[in-house]
């Protein structure tokens, strides 16, 4: 249980860090006039998806037995934060719809779960190959 909580906290930190890094990259790249307008958002998406891939790997590293619990907890925390933010901004008329928040959290869970499952699968294959090579 401690591993799962630690993995969830680490995964949440990486999701937030990836989002912040993507925002910073957009800000830095928009000031450069020589690049096309498509590059800053594309670079931001690439950085964010790379961070999510790393997040799944960290979840497997910290809790190799139950990484999906960790990424599920991370997606749940993001969903709760999204619902709280939506309620807080509702009085200003700028609230996110609950369905949008739920869809984004489900998408986040899917991306993190795919990353975690792929990491476990690739490690199993690598371990099988190394065991075969030793014999």
Buried (B, 14 or more C-beta within 10 A) or exposed (E): EEBBBBBBBBBBEBBBEBBEBBEEBBEEBEEEEEEEEEBBBEBBEEBBBEBBBBBBBBBBEBBBEBBBBBBBBBBBBBBEBBBEEBEEEEEEEEBBEEEEBBEBBEEBBEBBBBBBBBBBEEBEEEEEEEEEEEE
